[in-house]
Amino acid sequence: MILFDILLIVISSLILVVCILVGVAFLTLLERKV
């Protein structure tokens, strides 16, 4: 059960990082267009 909790935390962290990277990339693309 502890292993499952750790796995869940790792997956959540990865998703959070990916979302942040996508957001930053999207903002930079918008700034370049303008």
Number of C-alpha atoms within 10 A of each C-alpha: 6 7 8 9 10 11 12 12 12 12 12 12 12 12 12 12 12 12 12 12 12 12 12 12 12 12 12 11 11 10 9 8 7 5
